[in-house]
Amino acid sequence: MQEDVLFQISNGLFVISATHKDKPDTYAGSLVDTVCQISINPHLLILSCTNNSYTKECIEHFGEFGISILPRNINPFVVANFGFQSSRNINKWQNIPHIQINNLPYLTEALGKIRTKVIETRHYNCNTLFIAEIVDAFDYAQGEPLTYRDYRSDFKNKAQEAFSDYQNNSLSETTSNNLAQQATTPAPQNTDTSDKKHWVCTVCGYVYDGEIPFEALPEDWLCPLCGVGKEFFELR
Ligand SMILES: Cc1cc2nc3c(=O)[nH]c(=O)nc-3n(C[C@H](O)[C@H](O)[C@H](O)COP(=O)(O)O)c2cc1C
């Protein structure tokens, strides 16, 4: 099969929001390209989530989700924030301007916002498909939507750059916090490595365990399981 043919299918890009199922009063969120309206009467759409997405777990738990439609001039960090890390480990919404409407957050900069209620769920090996009723569509704004094609042609690099800046800043903050802590805390004697982190594919869950350090792999290296690039991996 020629995978490139499938990349010619280009949808928009969206940020999905859902209530966090483990931390009350916070929210999960994920970047997706698999939202598609499938019926007008009744108003229905589909969303496909990878099975290791935490947002997917939250949608299954509460049976509802919000959609923010991304404009083409969105800050690339928004794409990185919602697409390159998991809500399991971080509150992504605290990094991004948003508004909360009826207990779901939406991006302030969205071209439109949609609230949905899940009416049917289908489970597949790698993905879960939600068929959802459109409960409300609001805050229409003029502008060009960002597409998956834009992402693949040049937006991906900008998002990756924004994400490394963010990681470097977080790293230097953590380092200075650790240094401050070390000044007051005696050094631990135990060097247990059982909680060592691994690079994990956020699309299929493959755990990289090769001899070459993940960072040193060539930029065009692909996940051997599902074929996505390095930018879909995160340290867990
Ligand atoms: C361009 C792009 C498109 C993506 N499309 C989807 C998608 O359609 N469905 C999905 O579940 N994940 C998709 N992802 C991956 C998720 O955004 C990513 O796994 C995220 O870390 C999940 O976060 P969560 O664990 O908080 O749900 C996409 C990522 C990128 C960069």
The ligand as an ORCA input file, in Angstrom:
! r2SCAN-3c Opt
* xyz 0 1
  C      -0.954     16.812     13.074
  C      -1.453     15.871     14.127
  C      -2.663     15.227     13.947
  C      -3.131     14.342     14.918
  N      -4.348     13.733     14.735
  C      -4.839     12.946     15.695
  C      -6.134     12.373     15.567
  O      -6.843     12.575     14.576
  N      -6.603     11.592     16.584
  C      -5.847     11.357     17.707
  O      -6.316     10.662     18.625
  N      -4.605     11.869     17.843
  C      -4.099     12.663     16.872
  N      -2.853     13.211     17.026
  C      -2.031     12.830     18.183
  C      -2.480     13.497     19.484
  O      -2.634     14.895     19.319
  C      -1.408     13.223     20.557
  O      -1.271     11.821     20.709
  C      -1.686     13.870     21.902
  O      -0.483     13.796     22.659
  C      -2.795     13.173     22.674
  O      -2.948     13.855     23.886
  P      -3.823     13.284     25.092
  O      -3.129     12.040     25.637
  O      -3.843     14.396     26.067
  O      -5.168     12.938     24.538
  C      -2.379     14.103     16.090
  C      -1.159     14.764     16.281
  C      -0.693     15.634     15.307
  C       0.635     16.327     15.530
*
